[in-house]
Amino acid sequence: MAENDTDVIQTTETEIGGVKKTLKKFKRKCTVVRVAQAKGWRNVVVLDGKADKKYFFGKTPNAPPEINPGDELYVGFEELPYDLPGLKQKIILMTLDGFQLDWTMV
């Protein structure tokens, strides 16, 4: 993740178990690849073109807003304040005006 590819939204310091930790939050534009209707939600797959990675969000609320393949959204990355096996970041799917649609951890 190159520094010029992302927008740093916020840097915060927190103390966990007596250890100070600096956490960063980033966001960048992504493109919707696929939208599938599930029971009460939508499954949305987005492509982060700069990292060339796809992210799946399985519980995105139904419209509004309307989401179609090819639409641009934001994907936000938050470092976790604690260590979990195999998980390093919380990833948030947002509209261009900052409305949070869904999140996942990777």
N, C-alpha and C positions, 0 to 999 in steps of 0.2 A: 504494500500500500504506500505509494509515493506521497510525500507530504503535499505536493501541489495538486494532487488528484482529489483531495477532500477539503471540506470546509470544517474547521474545528469550531464546534458549537460552544462547548463548555469544558473547562478543566476544573475539577474539584479535588479537594484533599479530604480523606476520611481516615479514621483510626479504627482498626479492627484488631482486637487482641493485643493492644499496646503497640501495634506497628502502623506507622503512617503510610498511606498509599495514595498516589495521585491517579485519578481516573479521568479518562478523556472520552468525549462524545463527539462523533462525526456524523455527517450526513452527505449523501450524494444522490444524484439523479439515477433512476433506473427505468427500464422499459418493461411493460407488462407483456409476457410471452403467452400466457394461457390463463383463462378464467373458466372455472367449472362450477356449476351450481350443485351444492350438496343439500342436505335436508334443511337446515336453518341458516346455513352460512354459504359463503363462496370460497372455493379453493383458488388461490391466486399464485402464479409463478411469475417472478420477475427476474430480469437479467441485469446484473451489474456489469455494464460494458467495460468499465475501467479495470475491474478485477477479473473479468470474464468468468463470473460465477453466477449460478442460478440459485434463488432462494424460494422456498415453498412456504406459504402462509395458509394454513388450513382452516382458520376460523375468522375469515374476514366477513364483517357484517354485510347483509344484503343492502342494496341501494337505498337511500343515497349514500355516497356518490356512485354514479354509474362508472364502472371500470370495464374497459374493453382492451383486447390485445392491441399493442402499439401505443397505448397511453403512457405518459410519463408520470412517475411518482417519485417520492424520495424513499430511500432506505437509510435508516440511521443505525449507527453502531455505538453501543455503550459497553465499555469494559466492566466486567463484574467486580464488585468490591471484595469478593471471597473466592476461594479456589474450589471448583467442582471438577471431578474427574472428567476430562474430555470436553469441558465447556469453558469457553473463555469470554464470549461476548453475548450480549442481548441485542438482537436485531429487530428494529421497529420499521413497519411499513406505514408511510405517511402520505397524505395528499400533498400537492405542491404548496398549499396554504398552511401546512403543518398539522392537520387533523390526523390523529393516530388511528389507524385502521386495524392493525394486528401486530403481534410480536412473536418471536421465537428465540431460542438460545442455541448457539453453535460453539 
